[in-house]
Structures are given as structure tokens and as C-alpha cells.
Amino acid sequence: MKVDKSNGYDSIAHSFVQARSPSIGPTIIREWIRGLEPGAVILDIGCGNGIPISETLVQEGFLIYGVDASESLVREFRKRFPAVAVECNTVEDSLFFDRGFDAVVAWGLMFLLSADSQRKLIGKVARVLNPGGRFLFTAPREVCRWQDGMTGMGSLSLGHEAYEMALRENGLSLVGNMVDEGENYYYFARKH
């Protein structure tokens, strides 16, 4: 039996694209990137079809790289952004293009991973961030488990304290949190 490395998203890619609101996320993303140099290099992990996060970053003039495990969503991403480098791979297996980044965003991804994979991903992001680099991810503030509404697969939030500790253990500082109009809880971190 073939293992679905996309956490169920490849099989529901069309439904996901239809359901994803393009208005939720860009306002906070624009706030987060304020102060980055024009042309800064940003990695969007779990980029999906690129709407609206990568799209917002491209519109703001940044050089974007994307990684997503869903072949269908990566295909859609490539149609929309043919000039953007995107890799179809899991975040656990990706080499993140063997380069450094000024910022990394993981919108709607972290909680799809196991607890161990979430902690490892924070370390992996810390290693590819340039000094002073920024990391943004979304996950509930509370420690909780739930079934993903679209895929039916399990989701897990380690909770605010555990995420802050994992960031600190990997040379990152939690510098803020925010909630958007879709009730997504954001973690803003910076590399020392």
C-alpha cells in the first residue's frame, strides 16, 4: 500500500483549493515581512498551490522557494508561478534547496506533523535561516489534538510553551504572536 506523504492533501487538492480563502493570511504576512530587504529570499514550506501566502510574497517583490508534499498542489503552484522554484517533497525529507533563507513561513503545516517531526522541523528551519532570519508558523496556542476537517487525518498542536521551548533550544527567539480573522494563531520567531 502506498503511503500518502502529503498528509491526505493530495487526494483532496481540488477541494482544498476551492475552500482556501485568499483573504486570510496576507495581512499578517505583509506585516511580518515589513523591514525585510527588497529581494530577500523566503522559503514557503507547505506552500500548497501558493494562494495566498506565496502569491503575497511574490507581489511584494521577494524571491520565493516552495516545498509541498502534494503532487497535485505543486502542479497548481507551478502553473501560477512558473518562475518560482518549487519542490514536491515532504518537509522532513527536503534539503530546502541546499541554501540559506532570510525568512521561512509554514502556514497551516506544523500541526499536520507528528510531535517529533514538528520539533525536528523547527531545528531544520533554524539551520537554514540566515542570522537575524525570521520564522513564521501557525498552530493553536493550546495543547490539543483534532481531526483535520478536510482530510480526516489527525492534527496536533504542541502548545505555546512547547513551541517556545523548541524555538529557544534551536537558537530562535519567539518575538510575538497574533491571531487573524480566520482564528489562526501565529508564532513569530527570529534567529539570534
C-alpha positions in Angstrom: 0.0 0.0 0.0 1.3 3.4 -1.0 1.9 5.9 1.9 0.4 9.3 1.5 3.2 11.7 2.3 1.0 14.7 1.7 -1.0 14.1 4.9 -4.1 13.5 2.9 -3.9 16.7 0.9 -3.1 15.2 -2.5 -6.4 13.4 -2.6 -8.4 16.5 -1.6 -6.3 19.1 -3.5 -9.2 20.4 -5.6 -11.5 20.8 -2.6 -8.7 22.4 -0.7 -8.0 25.0 -3.4 -11.7 25.8 -3.6 -12.1 26.1 0.2 -8.9 28.1 0.9 -9.9 31.7 1.5 -7.4 34.0 -0.3 -8.2 36.8 2.1 -7.0 35.0 5.2 -3.2 35.4 5.8 -2.0 38.2 3.5 -2.5 41.0 6.0 -0.4 39.3 8.7 2.2 38.1 6.1 2.6 41.7 4.9 3.1 42.9 8.5 5.6 40.1 9.1 7.8 40.9 6.1 7.9 44.6 6.9 11.6 45.6 7.2 13.0 42.8 5.1 15.2 44.0 2.3 13.8 44.1 -1.2 14.6 40.8 -2.9 15.0 38.9 0.4 14.8 35.1 -0.1 11.9 33.4 1.6 11.1 29.7 1.9 7.4 28.7 2.0 7.1 25.2 3.4 3.8 23.5 2.9 3.2 26.1 0.1 0.2 24.2 -1.4 -0.9 25.9 -4.6 0.7 29.2 -3.5 -2.5 31.1 -2.8 -2.4 33.3 -0.9 0.9 33.1 1.0 3.4 32.7 -1.8 1.3 35.0 -4.0 1.5 37.8 -1.4 5.3 37.3 -1.1 5.8 37.4 -4.8 3.6 40.5 -5.1 5.8 42.2 -2.5 9.0 41.5 -4.6 10.6 38.7 -2.6 12.4 35.7 -4.1 10.4 32.7 -3.1 11.1 29.0 -2.9 8.4 26.5 -2.1 8.1 22.9 -0.8 5.0 20.8 -0.6 4.3 17.1 -0.5 1.2 17.1 -2.6 1.9 16.5 -6.3 -1.4 18.0 -7.3 -0.9 21.2 -5.3 2.7 21.6 -6.6 1.4 21.2 -10.1 -1.1 24.0 -9.5 1.7 26.1 -7.9 3.9 25.7 -11.0 1.0 26.8 -13.3 0.5 30.0 -11.2 4.2 30.8 -10.6 6.3 29.2 -13.3 9.4 31.3 -12.4 9.4 30.2 -8.7 11.4 27.2 -7.6 9.2 24.6 -6.0 9.9 21.1 -4.8 7.4 18.3 -4.4 8.7 16.6 -1.2 8.0 16.3 2.5 9.4 18.9 4.8 11.1 16.0 6.6 13.0 14.8 3.5 13.5 18.1 1.7 17.0 19.6 1.6 15.4 23.0 1.3 17.3 23.7 -1.9 20.7 23.5 0.0 20.7 27.2 0.7 20.1 29.8 3.4 17.0 32.0 3.7 16.1 35.4 5.1 12.7 34.1 6.2 10.7 30.9 6.4 6.9 30.6 6.6 5.0 27.4 7.5 1.3 28.4 7.3 -1.1 25.6 8.1 1.6 22.9 8.2 3.2 22.4 11.6 0.2 20.7 13.3 -0.1 18.2 10.5 3.2 16.6 11.5 3.9 14.3 14.5 5.3 15.9 17.6 8.8 14.6 16.8 8.6 15.9 13.3 7.5 19.3 14.5 10.5 19.6 16.8 12.9 18.4 14.1 11.4 20.9 11.6 12.0 23.8 14.0 15.7 22.7 14.2 15.9 22.3 10.4 14.4 25.7 9.8 16.9 27.2 12.3 19.7 25.7 10.4 18.7 27.2 7.0 17.8 30.7 8.4 20.4 33.4 7.9 21.5 35.3 11.1 18.6 37.6 12.1 16.3 35.5 9.9 12.5 35.3 10.6 10.3 32.2 11.0 6.5 32.3 11.0 4.3 29.3 11.6 0.7 28.7 12.6 -0.5 26.3 15.2 -3.1 26.5 18.0 -1.9 28.1 21.3 -3.4 25.2 23.3 -2.0 21.7 23.5 -4.7 19.8 21.5 -5.5 17.0 19.1 -8.2 17.1 16.4 -9.2 15.6 13.1 -8.4 17.7 10.1 -11.7 18.9 8.7 -10.8 18.2 5.1 -8.6 15.1 5.2 -10.0 13.5 8.4 -6.4 12.8 9.5 -5.1 13.6 12.9 -3.6 17.0 13.8 -1.6 18.0 16.9 -0.6 21.3 18.5 2.3 21.0 21.0 1.0 24.3 22.6 2.6 27.7 23.1 5.1 26.7 25.9 6.4 23.7 23.9 6.8 25.6 20.7 8.6 28.4 22.6 11.0 25.9 24.2 11.7 24.2 20.9 12.5 27.5 19.3 14.8 28.5 22.1 16.6 25.2 22.0 17.4 25.8 18.4 18.7 29.3 18.7 15.4 31.1 17.8 13.5 33.6 19.9 9.8 33.9 20.0 9.2 37.6 19.3 5.4 37.7 19.0 2.1 36.1 18.4 -1.1 37.1 16.7 -4.5 35.8 15.7 -6.0 36.6 12.3 -9.6 36.9 11.1 -9.7 33.1 10.4 -8.7 32.5 14.1 -5.2 31.1 13.0 -2.7 31.6 15.8 0.7 32.8 14.6 4.2 32.3 16.1 6.8 34.9 15.0 10.4 33.9 15.7 13.8 35.3 14.9 17.2 33.7 14.7 19.9 35.1 17.1 
